[in-house]
Amino acid sequence: MSTVYNRIINSQNAIAILIDPDKFSQQNSDDFLRKLNLAQPDFIFVGGSTVSKTDFDTCILELKKKTFAPLIIFPGGAHQIHEAADCILFLSLLSGRNPDYLIGHHIAAADEISKMKIEVIPTSYLLIDGGKKTSVEFVSQTTPIPHDQESLARKIALAGMLQGKKITYLDAGSGAINMVSQSMIKQVKTINLPLIIGGGIRTIEEVKTVHGAGANIVVIGNRIEEDIEFLLDVANYQKNKNEMA
């Protein structure tokens, strides 16, 4: 049986569009969804740091009805779960030492998730300093890994793998000034887990750079919130990528 995880581990140069349900509820959803489908992302991630349960559920159901890519929950808390999604990244914020984000939210959600027909992927989540304080840093009350501490990031990701995590996610955070460096991506990639990179990626050239450094999936979120037309640039990138495959 094909799973989202199998699709992730076989992904090369993939793009995920991250949708914050808070922002989604304020958009012209018909126009946004039309352009989102035109962009043909490989994955759609849904989640945010300060999302209400009502906005989260509404967003998931709307996306499930009107989009075609695998729908993956990128949870910011225990309430951000829904059986209509295809998959949930069961994130442990290993870069910090806040027990709520290491295991607390997982315990709160475990019973409900176990009753759902949803794929669960244990994921190491590392917050990387992107040059500004992000909402994830504020809400989780954790300190990100300094952007030049490549060896530390690799060791934390390796520890996550030894704990049984199946994916590593490096995130500079929404609206980051600087994206995760190529050197850090290359070091973390040496542990041979699928690698997701997000935060501060604002151009197609930067998407190509991050892919070239070893990312299986590049996540784009804030850039599209600022300018929905960037989805058309993503569409061209995806079209050219598929033609070269």
N, C-alpha and C positions, 0 to 999 in steps of 0.2 A: 504493500500500500504506500502510495506517495504521501509524504508528510511535508509540512512546512520546513522542518529541520533539514530534511534531505534536499529540499530546494535551496536552502541557505548554504549548506556545505558545498553544493555544486554551483553556487553563484560566483561569477566573475564580473567585475565592473557593474554590479547591480546598484540601483537607486531605490531608496525608500523615501516616501514623502511623509513627514511627521505632521499630524494634525492635532492641534490643541483644541479640545471641545469648547473651551471658553471662547476662543476666537471664532470657531466654526459657527457658533450660535449667533454671532454678530455679522456674518458675511452674507452676501447674496449667494446662497448655497447652489442654486441652479447653474449660475455662471461658473462658480468655482468647480463644481463637479464635472461640468462639461469639459473644462480645460484640464482637470485632473485626469479624466479618462483619455483625453487626447495625448497627454504626456506619457501614458502607458508605463507607470512606475512598476518596478518588479515587486514591490511590497508597499503597503500602507500601514504606517504606525499610528496609533492613537493613544494619547495620554498627555498629562500635564501636571504641574506641581500643585496647582490650586483649583482643581476642577470639582464642581458639584456632581453628585451622583445623577441628578436629573439631566444635566447637560451632557455628561458622559454617555448615558444610556441612549439619549436622543441621537447623538452623533454616531454611535456604533450602528444603530438600526438604520439610519439614513445612508450611511456608507455601504452597509451590507446590501441594501436594496439597489443601489445605484452605481456601484463601482465593481471592478472585476479582479483586481489584484488581491493576493492573500492579505487578510485584515489581521494585523498583529497588535495586541495590546502592549503598550510601553507604559507600565503603571507608575503613577506617582503616589499611590496609596492603596490600602487594602480594599477600598470601595470601588476601585477602577477595574472591575471584572464584569464580563458579560458573555453568556454562552453563544451569542450570535457571532462572536469573533472566531477566527480560525485558530488562533494561537495566542498565548501570553508568554512574554519574556518574564520569567520569574527572577527579577533582578535582586541581587545582593550588592549593596553599595560598599564594596570592599575597600575603596579609597578612604573611607571615613571610619569612625569608631562609634557611631550612634547605633545602639542596639535595635532601635525601632526599624532602621533601614537595613540592618544586617539580617535580622530574623523576625522582629516584632510584627511587622505588617504581614509577613508570610504566614505566621501563626494565625493571625486574625482572619485571613482569607482562605486558609487551607481547607476547611470543611466544605465551604461553598464551591471552591474550585474543583475539589475531588468529585463532586456530584455532577459536574458539567462535562459535556462531550467537547472538550477543548484541549488542544495540544499544549503542553507545558514544557518550556525549555529553560532549564536552570542557566542563569546568565551572570557572569561577573561584570559589574558595572563600576567603572572607574571615572570619577570626575577629574578633569584636567584643567589647570588654570588657563583660561582663555583671555585674560587681560581685563576682566571686569567681574564683579560679584553677580552671580546668576541666581535665578529663583530657586534652582535645585540646591545650591549652596546655602541659601538663606533658610529654606524650609527644612532641609535635613540637618542644619546646624553642623556641617562638616567642612573641613578644609580641603580644597582640591590639591591634587599632586602638582608640584611646580612643573612648568612646561618643559624644563630642561632635565628633569629627573627620569630619563629614559630607562635606566637600569632598575629604578624603584618600581616603575610601572610594570616592567617585565616580571619582576619578582612577585608582585601582587597578582598579576594575571596568572602566573605559574601556580601560585598557591591556590587560586580559584580553580584551576584545572585539576589539581590534586584533590580538591574537595568534591569534584564531580561536575563542575560547571562545564557546559558544552559550547558556550560562546563567550567571547570577550567583547565588551562594548566600551569604547573610549569616547567620552563626551566632554567637549569644551563648554557646553551649555548654550541655552538659547540666547541669541544675540551676542555671542562671544566676539571679541575684537580679533582674536587670533585663533586659527584652527589648530588641531593637534598636529605637531610637527611630523615631517616625514621620517626623521630619525627615530622618534618614539614609535611610530607605526611599524617601522621595519624591525625594531627590537622586539616589540610585543608579538609580532607575527611569527617570530622564531619558535614560539611554543606550539605552533601548528594547530590552533583552534580557529574556527571562523571568526573573522574580525569585522566589527561594525564601528564606523567612525561618524561622529556627528558634532555639530557646533561650529559656528563661524565660517561655514563654507558658503561662499557668496557668488561664485562664478563657475562656469563650466570648466574653465582651465583649472580651477582649484579642485573640482570633482575629478578631473583626469589625474592631477597630481596625487591625490589621496588614493585613487585606485592604483596608480603606478607604484605607490609605496607598499601596497599589499592589502588594502581593505577589500573585503568581499562585498560589503554594502556601505554606501555613502548615504547618510541621512540629511535631508534638506527640510528645514522647517521655517525658521524665522525669515529667511530670504523670500519665501513665497508669501508670508503674511505681510511683508512690506510691499511686495510687487507681484501680484498674481500672474502677470505676464511672463514671469520667469518660468512658469510651467511650459510655455511654448519653446523656450530654450532647452528645457529638459526633453521635450518631445523630439526636437531635432537631434539631440544627443542619442536618445534611445533608438531613433530611426537609423542613424549612421552606425551605431554599435551593432544593431541587428543585421544590417546589410553587410558588415564586415565579418560577421560570425560564420 
